[in-house]
């Protein structure tokens, strides 16, 4: 699923949203996204979720493992050449 980013879609409709989250979760999200503030960390996390190929997969871990195995097999194949 290819979702255009907010920067790509200048005419995007904007909705103000609020939620209650645990402070530790927000701090962990800011650290993981590399964003210094909550608003940007949440925006980056939502954008990633919308673009991530695994969000629509029923068994995400199986799909991830398959991709790792394919990548490693390709690397080994290239090393042997």
C-alpha positions as CSV (number, residue, x, y, z in Angstrom):
1,X,0.0,0.0,0.0
2,X,1.6,3.3,-1.1
3,X,0.2,6.1,1.1
4,X,1.3,9.6,0.1
5,X,3.0,11.5,2.9
6,X,1.6,14.7,4.2
7,X,4.4,16.6,2.5
8,X,3.4,15.0,-0.8
9,X,-0.2,15.8,-0.4
10,X,-0.4,19.6,0.2
11,X,-4.2,19.7,0.0
12,X,-4.5,17.1,2.8
13,X,-7.4,17.5,5.2
14,X,-6.2,17.8,8.8
15,X,-7.9,16.5,11.9
16,X,-6.9,17.4,15.4
17,X,-6.9,14.2,17.6
18,X,-6.3,13.5,21.2
19,X,-5.6,10.3,23.2
20,X,-4.3,9.3,26.6
21,X,-1.0,7.4,26.6
22,X,1.4,6.3,29.3
23,X,4.4,8.7,29.6
24,X,6.9,5.8,29.3
25,X,5.3,4.8,25.9
26,X,5.6,8.4,24.6
27,X,9.2,8.7,25.8
28,X,10.1,5.3,24.1
29,X,8.3,6.4,20.9
30,X,10.3,9.7,20.8
31,X,13.5,7.8,21.3
32,X,12.7,5.2,18.7
33,X,11.6,7.7,16.1
34,X,14.4,10.1,16.9
35,X,11.9,13.0,17.2
36,X,12.3,15.4,20.2
37,X,8.6,16.1,20.7
38,X,5.4,14.1,21.0
39,X,3.6,15.5,18.0
40,X,6.4,14.7,15.5
41,X,7.0,11.3,17.1
42,X,3.4,10.3,16.8
43,X,3.2,11.7,13.2
44,X,6.3,9.7,12.2
45,X,4.9,6.5,13.8
46,X,1.5,6.8,12.1
47,X,3.2,7.4,8.7
48,X,5.4,4.4,9.2
49,X,2.4,2.3,10.2
50,X,0.5,3.3,7.1
51,X,3.5,2.6,4.8
52,X,4.7,-0.6,6.5
53,X,4.3,-3.7,4.3
54,X,3.6,-5.8,7.4
55,X,0.5,-4.1,8.7
56,X,-1.9,-5.9,6.3
57,X,-0.2,-9.3,6.7
58,X,-2.2,-11.8,8.8
59,X,1.0,-13.4,10.2
60,X,3.5,-10.6,10.4
61,X,6.3,-12.6,12.0
62,X,6.1,-15.3,9.3
63,X,6.3,-12.6,6.5
64,X,9.2,-10.9,8.3
65,X,11.1,-14.2,8.7
66,X,10.5,-15.1,5.0
67,X,12.0,-11.7,4.0
68,X,15.0,-12.2,6.2
69,X,15.6,-15.7,4.8
70,X,15.3,-14.4,1.2
71,X,17.7,-11.6,1.9
72,X,20.3,-13.8,3.6
73,X,20.0,-16.4,0.8
74,X,20.7,-13.7,-1.8
75,X,23.7,-12.4,0.2
76,X,25.2,-15.9,0.5
77,X,24.6,-16.5,-3.2
78,X,26.4,-13.2,-4.1
79,X,29.3,-14.1,-1.7
80,X,29.8,-17.5,-3.5
81,X,30.2,-15.8,-6.9
